[in-house]
């Protein structure tokens, strides 16, 4: 190709224009409805060669997983076993993300390894809550 210049469109400016025209909150695209509910759960996993368990409560749940505060030093992509202490049902999951809450607590986003819409029992509802 010769010495001509190749120019790309300025997407960032376009993005700012669209955002200025529609200043409402940005909606997240999620696979399933999240429901804010506090349910007792037990996490089971391994730290190196040592097993650990931790009892905690959900912050929100969906058919694909849930968000829980954790004290244990879990890692992203780490596989765990999650037990719903209300039903004693167990399910394999993985740590999909780790974030710090406003109060400094470590929050783990858990993703089921298989779609399980009935894992949380009657606690989930079809209405969208963000």
C-alpha positions in Angstrom: 0.0 0.0 0.0 1.3 3.5 -0.8 2.0 6.3 1.5 -1.6 7.3 1.9 -3.1 7.8 5.4 -5.7 5.5 6.8 -8.1 7.3 9.2 -10.4 5.6 11.7 -13.7 7.2 12.8 -13.7 8.9 16.1 -15.9 6.6 18.1 -15.1 8.2 21.5 -16.6 11.5 20.4 -19.7 9.7 19.0 -20.0 7.9 22.3 -19.9 11.1 24.2 -22.6 12.6 22.0 -24.9 9.7 22.4 -24.4 9.7 26.2 -25.1 13.4 26.3 -28.4 12.9 24.5 -29.4 10.0 26.8 -28.1 10.9 30.3 -30.1 8.1 32.1 -28.4 5.3 34.0 -26.5 2.7 32.0 -28.3 -0.7 32.1 -26.3 -3.8 32.3 -27.0 -6.7 29.9 -27.3 -9.8 32.1 -28.2 -13.4 31.2 -30.7 -13.6 34.0 -32.7 -11.5 36.4 -30.9 -10.7 39.7 -33.0 -10.7 42.9 -31.8 -9.0 46.0 -32.2 -11.5 48.8 -30.3 -12.7 51.8 -30.0 -16.5 52.0 -27.6 -18.5 54.2 -25.0 -20.4 52.2 -22.0 -22.5 52.8 -18.9 -22.3 50.6 -16.5 -25.2 50.4 -13.2 -25.1 48.6 -9.4 -25.5 48.9 -6.7 -23.1 49.7 -3.7 -24.9 48.3 -3.9 -28.4 49.8 -6.1 -27.4 52.7 -9.9 -27.5 52.6 -11.9 -24.6 53.9 -15.6 -23.9 54.6 -17.2 -20.5 55.1 -20.8 -19.7 56.1 -22.1 -16.4 54.6 -25.3 -14.9 53.1 -26.1 -13.9 49.6 -26.5 -10.3 48.6 -28.3 -11.1 45.3 -29.0 -14.2 43.3 -29.9 -15.3 39.8 -30.4 -18.5 37.9 -26.7 -18.4 37.0 -25.2 -17.7 40.5 -25.0 -15.1 43.2 -23.0 -12.4 45.0 -21.7 -13.2 48.5 -19.3 -11.5 50.9 -16.3 -13.7 51.7 -13.6 -13.8 54.4 -11.6 -16.5 52.7 -8.9 -15.7 50.2 -10.6 -17.1 47.1 -9.2 -16.5 43.6 -10.9 -15.6 40.3 -11.9 -18.8 38.4 -11.5 -20.9 41.6 -14.0 -23.8 41.7 -16.1 -24.1 44.9 -19.1 -26.0 46.1 -22.0 -23.9 47.2 -24.6 -25.2 49.6 -28.0 -23.5 50.0 -28.5 -23.9 53.7 -32.3 -23.6 53.4 -32.6 -26.6 51.1 -29.3 -28.4 51.7 -28.8 -28.5 47.9 -25.2 -28.4 46.7 -23.9 -27.1 43.4 -20.5 -26.6 41.8 -19.6 -23.0 41.0 -16.7 -20.9 40.2 -15.6 -17.4 41.3 -16.4 -15.3 38.3 -15.3 -12.0 39.8 -14.0 -10.4 43.0 -14.8 -6.8 44.0 -14.5 -4.6 47.1 -17.8 -3.4 48.5 -18.3 0.2 49.7 -17.6 -1.0 53.3 -14.4 -2.7 52.3 -15.8 -6.2 52.4 -14.6 -8.6 49.6 -17.5 -9.7 47.5 -17.4 -12.8 45.3 -19.6 -13.2 42.2 -20.2 -16.9 41.9 -21.3 -18.5 38.7 -22.9 -21.9 38.6 -21.1 -24.4 36.4 -24.5 -25.5 35.1 -27.7 -23.4 34.7 -29.8 -24.0 37.9 -32.9 -21.8 38.1 -34.4 -23.8 41.0 -31.3 -23.8 43.2 -32.5 -20.7 45.2 -36.0 -22.2 45.7 -38.8 -19.7 45.9 -36.5 -16.7 46.5 -36.1 -15.7 42.9 -38.8 -13.8 41.1 -39.3 -12.9 37.4 -39.1 -9.1 38.0 -35.9 -7.3 37.1 -34.0 -5.7 40.0 -30.7 -3.9 39.6 
